[in-house]
């Protein structure tokens, strides 16, 4: 919810005012429901009028397939304006990098911790302006120009790339003792704290395989935008690391004063509840002990099931896995090869501890921080065809058999089903589910 607040204040509200979208001026860009944050697609529907790349963020029925006569395309940005925007982004990222580098642990007092929390909140908001402009404007327009995955070095932070390379060499222990986290959310523990995900890191199944698939070679302008986005991702994780330390201290105080049962409960408070807890020194009625317990269970369950692709009138479309099993799924060949193994759906960082060597891993959108766990996959099936999808780049780099653009795969398979991935032909054959009667 913090990230949603940041993007709303730093990116969407200024954009709405600048673009003159008066009907969206009092509309919330994000809606919270259970463990998921949903973006109001009305914003992207307006955005695609001048940024065609934004169409990927709206439901298929809302996509603008062509520029209508009454729609005036945006004027191409002048070279000077592009240079000014890039320098503004670089300046913001440099200032935030200095702020992060000079960050000092605050005094463990109620006032000291809250002031530090507000400083991190302000840093996150500043970062979100750059993040939003790069993700939803610059790169959204640039990425459709590429039909092959981008180089890993442009998508991952140096630490993430080093971890992937170490695992590819079979050096597992060095990665397990790092401070890497599988997500920027403060709830995720670093590997050196021994979370369940640390035990499931493994090396390549077929080391030394060379793929004949090619990586995209972006233009210098696009490469610069990707580097800035990579830096912004690194800063998001750095801010998340400091938020985690801060919230743990705040949670410990709340437990000591009898307001929370466990320090980790603080991760399951909404911002307004945290404010009431800290300023009013009591737990608000909306966050009772049973409610927090329910939130924890739902959070993990939602993390394992995944979010609906779209939600309209509180009804989810394209939800979960295995709702309609399909024996044959097709996509586009990415890296040639054929493998057999059990299916493993990965829709959040909480699924990473289920991956085993030799799994055929099925993914849609991929956080680059997950890539160390995907190294061990025998094959990769990717729902989207996005050149910035780290799983696609990983497959090409290390010769892991893979297909992409298998659009409905996340909803058509279940974990542990045996399957054959024929990446050369672009298809996934899934063995039928055996019930007790058939098995006997």
Steps between C-alpha positions, in 0.01 A plus 500: 500500500795735553608457137145580387497818710835604356401445137169678551661812650816520290393366161126471439373822661751725318434313173122539533538874556752544219294298249172666597319176587238682704273199539782311673596784733311353794530134406735271690763337274529199732258286692591266782313173529623227731871445428502660155530855373311557174570784256200686365532433127315822419835676546674277248203530267561875486875454485488275193356787295850644480714208619406190303721286722259558787244275329668193658372619838130507409250215444489372140158655434637845591810486285526756226602302195544802279515877531155638424457817297377698800803407706797730454825310539749651738768712339836328496707620790767748405859393549543775760200381699628142497839616624342709776281207610797264510707745702209551741472124549875463548508785751214351702659155499838643599348696790309194620812286472683746725209506745502121518878483535501752785204344679560445870304284738276729709473504875266223612238733640144557387581843360833399347355197323200690365714784366722245327192329356382832356842562342486162327142572396614824334787321326260238365269770367786677319612171348149420379490797265802367313374142528158588360629707209750233398266201534175648370624754246857459374545122510135420426547677166849361436461129577257411217786574259684185615405143414776328700579508873727773633843428652490395866746773595243766406223343710675387817699684763871411523431294815220304329713436193790380716264262682373353172854457369613338827214250490574424135852406615359285781606737779188473717631587845635842409152604383322360806708723726419826323249764603296452182123499535250354249290816503519868597210467746641527856323177596755295303797382707854507355664168418752533783211483749418150378150529348351191334600632156871481591489120509364465147779675308670261258726503196440454129358164392699494176808720543694594191203497262527774239176634355474611140227747602603864491463781751375841390751781454320815614583845370719718719198712597297195603801346676540819704133485601540135599808583707309772683211260562752247634643763734148593614429133576816479706399809697152357556660193657740717702210703639314175569802365690503804726124491543531138610757587766291793617172307514665218693608749766153653506341155519722403793387808694135428420540141627677617815212737571242227439351652184611224261552128552803466272740757347413377149136599556600857419544406133127426483380842613381755248661842514212669683496216755875531554458873557226440758707232670807721523339833580205379704704222662217253456395249237204629295184292492551433128819307579409270786704190570260269316489735201879508476505120520249479217704745293812286540319187382337677206828665403679166473204334327472785248875486446479133406188532285583824320281799420229513232622641170220758507234597751174666396218581740684299768495190278839348414580371151781256435549390860728244656634180350338181385151645464475354150775248436623471143694197370679702231616860521670691224737793496783632288837323497766695689783255577495164320500172689276237655468412869270305728420580860240618751322831456574780746294821487677809635278804546669667798815485711319266739501228233879497465556256786300237307731492197708184468778412254349367178165678531331650196438845645195694380501878546335816376657827613832443676673712761873489410579415863340156437753404233745323735223247574411454133857398411423140606198462268515224240273712283317832511149579376431874493147631459591841361723605213686785663862571404554633854388174663804377690401134465521528121843663522616231743386222265685645201815574702532150646333285235200397711226360269221756500190626327324833549170662401318198650227742599264281705750265659479637856134403518528167323752300703545375855811440704657153485326390179748320276560677171715498189626831370586494130647845472607442140135462397375751757270272697448359848333157530351445846420151626138447609409512867459149638216464748485211748278285277728537199810446707371166625 
